[in-house]
């Protein structure tokens, strides 16, 4: 009887780990460990998640707390299951969303050092 209860408990725990909330916590843990971010000023939402065995691919939306969804950005992360929690293994490409240009003066300014939106990199020249 004890073995059956242990098996049921383990199965229930593994299902609880494969949830959006568990993945979001793994992303929050990762972001909180970074000294260059103030996570308390950010709204972090999971846009999509797909699970495969002990990995999860997730698209995370970021925006300032209280800001519109259009004033944020998205990043892709791959998380690995370590024990019963998700840990960020790597990140992929992201995309920025901006509702207004800095010229419009509506608070859409880019962070210092950010390249202008819509600019293309200079073409490479070969000799």
C-alpha positions as CSV (number, residue, x, y, z in Angstrom):
1,X,0.0,0.0,0.0
2,X,2.8,2.4,0.9
3,X,4.5,1.8,-2.5
4,X,1.3,2.6,-4.4
5,X,0.9,5.9,-2.4
6,X,4.5,6.8,-3.1
7,X,4.0,6.1,-6.8
8,X,0.9,8.2,-7.0
9,X,2.6,11.0,-5.1
10,X,5.5,11.0,-7.4
11,X,3.3,11.0,-10.5
12,X,1.2,13.9,-9.1
13,X,4.4,15.9,-8.3
14,X,5.7,15.5,-11.8
15,X,2.4,16.7,-13.3
16,X,2.5,19.7,-11.1
17,X,6.0,20.6,-12.4
18,X,4.8,20.5,-16.0
19,X,2.7,23.6,-15.5
20,X,2.9,27.2,-16.7
21,X,3.2,28.4,-13.0
22,X,6.2,26.1,-12.3
23,X,7.9,27.3,-15.5
24,X,7.2,30.9,-14.7
25,X,8.7,30.4,-11.2
26,X,11.9,29.1,-12.9
27,X,12.1,32.1,-15.1
28,X,11.5,34.5,-12.1
29,X,14.2,32.7,-10.1
30,X,16.6,33.2,-13.0
31,X,15.8,36.9,-13.5
32,X,16.0,37.5,-9.7
33,X,19.5,36.2,-9.7
34,X,20.6,38.8,-12.2
35,X,22.1,42.0,-10.6
36,X,21.4,44.1,-13.7
37,X,17.6,43.7,-13.5
38,X,15.0,45.0,-11.0
39,X,12.4,42.3,-11.3
40,X,10.0,44.1,-8.9
41,X,9.5,46.8,-11.6
42,X,8.7,44.3,-14.3
43,X,5.5,42.4,-15.3
44,X,6.5,38.9,-16.4
45,X,4.0,36.8,-18.3
46,X,4.3,33.4,-20.0
47,X,3.1,33.8,-23.6
48,X,3.6,30.1,-24.5
49,X,5.2,27.0,-23.2
50,X,5.9,23.6,-24.7
51,X,7.1,20.6,-22.7
52,X,9.2,17.7,-23.8
53,X,10.5,15.2,-21.3
54,X,12.8,17.1,-19.0
55,X,12.9,20.4,-20.9
56,X,10.5,23.2,-21.6
57,X,10.6,25.9,-24.3
58,X,9.0,29.1,-23.2
59,X,8.2,32.5,-24.6
60,X,8.2,35.2,-21.9
61,X,6.7,38.7,-22.2
62,X,8.2,41.5,-20.2
63,X,6.9,45.0,-19.7
64,X,7.1,47.7,-17.1
65,X,4.6,47.2,-14.2
66,X,1.5,49.0,-15.2
67,X,2.6,49.5,-18.8
68,X,0.7,48.3,-21.8
69,X,1.6,45.0,-23.4
70,X,2.8,46.9,-26.5
71,X,5.5,48.6,-24.5
72,X,7.4,45.4,-23.7
73,X,9.5,42.7,-25.3
74,X,9.5,38.9,-25.6
75,X,12.3,36.4,-25.0
76,X,12.6,32.7,-25.6
77,X,14.1,30.5,-22.9
78,X,14.9,26.8,-22.6
79,X,14.5,25.4,-19.2
80,X,15.7,22.1,-17.8
81,X,14.1,20.1,-15.0
82,X,16.4,19.7,-12.0
83,X,14.7,17.7,-9.3
84,X,11.2,19.2,-9.1
85,X,12.0,22.7,-10.4
86,X,12.7,24.3,-13.7
87,X,16.1,26.0,-14.3
88,X,16.9,28.3,-17.2
89,X,19.5,26.6,-19.4
90,X,19.7,29.1,-22.2
91,X,17.9,31.9,-24.0
92,X,17.1,32.5,-27.6
93,X,16.1,35.5,-29.6
94,X,13.8,38.2,-28.4
95,X,11.7,40.8,-30.0
96,X,10.9,44.4,-28.9
97,X,7.6,46.0,-29.2
98,X,7.2,49.7,-29.1
99,X,4.0,51.7,-29.4
100,X,5.5,55.1,-30.2
101,X,8.7,56.5,-31.4
102,X,10.9,58.7,-29.2
103,X,10.2,61.6,-31.7
104,X,6.5,61.4,-30.7
105,X,7.4,62.2,-27.1
106,X,4.9,59.7,-25.6
107,X,7.3,57.9,-23.3
108,X,8.6,55.4,-25.9
109,X,12.2,56.2,-25.3
110,X,14.7,53.4,-25.7
111,X,17.3,52.5,-23.1
112,X,20.7,54.2,-23.3
113,X,22.9,52.5,-25.9
114,X,19.9,50.7,-27.6
115,X,20.2,50.8,-31.4
116,X,17.4,52.8,-33.1
117,X,14.3,50.8,-33.9
118,X,14.1,49.7,-37.5
119,X,17.7,50.2,-38.2
120,X,19.6,47.6,-40.2
121,X,23.2,46.7,-39.5
122,X,25.8,48.1,-41.8
123,X,26.7,45.7,-44.7
124,X,30.0,43.9,-44.4
125,X,32.7,44.8,-46.9
126,X,35.3,42.3,-48.1
127,X,38.7,43.2,-49.5
